[in-house]
Amino acid sequence: MEKIAERLGAVIGQEFGLDARPVVVPSEHADFESNVAMQIAKQVGENPRAVGEKLAAAMMKDALDLKVEVAGPGFLNFQLPDADLVEQLAESVGDFEKFYGCSAYQGKVVVTEFSDPNPFKVLHVGHLYTSIVGDAISNLLEKAGAAVHRVNFGGDVGLHVAKTMWAIGKQMGVFDVEKLPSGEIAARMDWIAGRYVEGTNAYEDSEAAKAEIVELNKSLYETTASGDKESAMAKVYWACRAWSYEYFDAFYARVGVSFEKYYPESETAGLGLETVRREIKPGGYEESDGAVIFRGEPYGLHTRVFINKNGLPTYEAKDVGLIEKKWQDYKFDKSVVITGADITEYMKVVLKSVEQFAPELAERTVHIVHGNVKLAGGVKMSSRKGNFLRAVDVLDMMAAEQEAVNGTADEKVALGAVKYAFLKTKVEPGDMVFDVKESVSLQGNSGPYLQYSLARAKSIMRQVVGSERSEEVAQATPVLDEYERRLLLALLEWGEVLELAVRELAPHRVCTYLYKLAQKFSRFYENDKVVGGEKEQLRKMLVQGYIAVLEAGLAVLGVPSVEKI
């Protein structure tokens, strides 16, 4: 498509003296099409169809084998010679990664921050969603040549920790690390989740409890800042925090996501405090009633507190510290932060405040937001009330549903079903409805359908005999039938789809493409015999290309390949 678009642009310049950048897209009526004749007709003062006919004649005069027709009011339809298409396929099969390379971020350093679970809390379905999305976006950036550093940010200090620790202390009577429960890490984290709910309810219902929790919050900041590991409270705190990170590691291993670094809030709070205090000046942070704030109204935003009246950093100050810490560690060209949409306005204020003293850091930070995940029929879940859907519950639910529908349970297939279900929808602020039954289906737009299609293609390759080289197949200039041609053209789209997905940081573009590609492969397989016959080697090359593209696409999505389903 790119070569046709470049040539078409040159012809427009020759015929009409315009500097145009025409768009050429796949077509259902030909190989490719463009509506550029209709777009420039008014500029050149001619009828769109007449413009199209001039362009078509000039294109075919320059490239005798290229068929160009004018349809309707002025659409240009392009059809490439079979030999050209087969030659491109032969080149791509010979060196797939080089042929479909993407270099948009070559030599760039990118930090991706996502998932961001808080210690002392259980991971819920939202953490599963952002982990999957963040990993896929990181994979896209790596495909484009970036050196990607995946990091994770979480609140190991703050009111939620104080509420949990308060409830633990009340249950124990006095802090005693020996009284902490033993057993599986998941069970211990469920116990902690129960204490968080108790502490939250007490904070909201009792002024006395609220005052105690506020004081405990101050003590916990002092504990982490001083590095105290010996006091009774500190021992309980550090033990429970260690449980949290052990629990996180096990979960991420299960879903195939890894992080280079965890940034606890206790490590960014001090730097955030120092920075905010240093930048108290006109137009920056300012003191107000004993607190430190940033006024966002001059920028169409709102005012937020960065240091509270007790002298403690708020989430805002900790995020300022995080931005600076990431810069110190990586000197990034881009920092991608992926969170729920509920903090959209919050992040605008934080970044605008940073812009006042470090504009390059604010400029290099991209905030991608998503909505809540709801089950079909959808009820929003709350960890405060304790009625949330845990991340592991979703994985277990998918495995159970897979077994019920397909008669077997496979962790890779269940994981592929979840990941694809989350990624096939555009990442945007609106809520996402998650349909478990649809996600595990072997029919339709699902992860298992693509996994099965890949397994089937690999099975075909195990049956093909002969080792004729791809260049020899290309030189034979075979005539392509309808199904071979459609599959081949779809394969050749992968590079441009990848470029678009990278440019938009949009994994759903990959999902949409892979599903359409798999449908074309299915029609090819149903209508064209691969094993045996005079076209076996050409069709073998098509299957090889399909396997290479589908594997590459699934790898971007983090969907595991399977040999059979």
Number of C-alpha atoms within 10 A of each C-alpha: 18 12 9 19 18 15 16 23 19 18 21 23 13 13 12 15 11 15 12 18 13 21 16 21 17 16 13 10 11 16 18 19 25 23 20 23 27 20 15 20 17 11 10 14 9 14 15 21 19 16 23 28 19 16 25 22 15 17 21 15 11 11 12 9 14 17 17 23 19 23 15 8 14 22 19 24 24 26 16 16 15 16 18 14 17 28 17 16 25 23 15 22 21 17 10 16 15 10 15 18 15 20 16 16 20 14 12 17 20 24 24 23 27 27 26 21 23 23 24 29 25 25 25 20 21 23 20 25 24 24 25 26 26 25 24 25 23 28 21 28 27 23 23 21 18 22 18 21 19 20 19 20 19 16 23 26 25 21 20 22 24 27 28 24 26 27 23 25 16 13 12 13 9 12 21 16 17 9 12 15 13 9 7 9 15 17 12 18 21 14 17 25 20 20 23 28 20 19 27 22 16 18 20 10 11 11 11 10 19 19 12 15 25 17 12 20 22 17 15 23 20 13 20 18 13 9 10 15 15 11 12 13 20 20 17 22 25 18 13 20 19 14 18 24 16 13 19 17 14 12 18 16 10 15 21 14 16 16 16 9 12 15 18 20 24 20 19 23 26 17 21 27 22 14 18 26 17 11 16 15 11 7 14 19 24 18 16 12 8 11 16 23 23 24 19 18 10 9 10 8 14 14 13 18 20 28 25 16 14 10 13 18 28 19 20 25 29 25 23 23 24 21 21 19 17 19 16 10 9 14 15 19 18 21 25 20 20 22 24 22 19 13 10 15 11 16 17 17 22 21 22 20 25 24 15 14 14 13 13 12 20 20 15 14 19 14 16 18 18 22 19 21 25 18 17 12 8 14 12 12 19 11 17 17 13 13 10 17 20 17 17 18 12 19 20 14 13 25 22 18 21 25 15 13 13 13 9 13 17 15 16 18 25 26 25 29 30 28 25 26 24 23 23 21 16 15 21 14 16 14 16 21 18 17 15 18 14 15 26 31 18 20 13 14 22 22 31 28 23 28 26 20 24 27 17 18 20 18 13 16 16 9 11 15 12 8 8 13 13 20 15 13 19 20 12 11 16 13 13 17 11 12 18 22 19 19 23 24 22 21 23 19 17 20 16 15 16 25 19 15 18 25 14 11 21 21 30 21 19 23 25 15 19 24 20 14 23 22 17 21 25 17 15 22 18 11 12 16 12 23 17 12 9 9 16 18 22 25 23 23 24 24 24 20 22 25 20 17 26 26 19 16 20 22 15 22 27 23 27 19 19 18 12 12 17
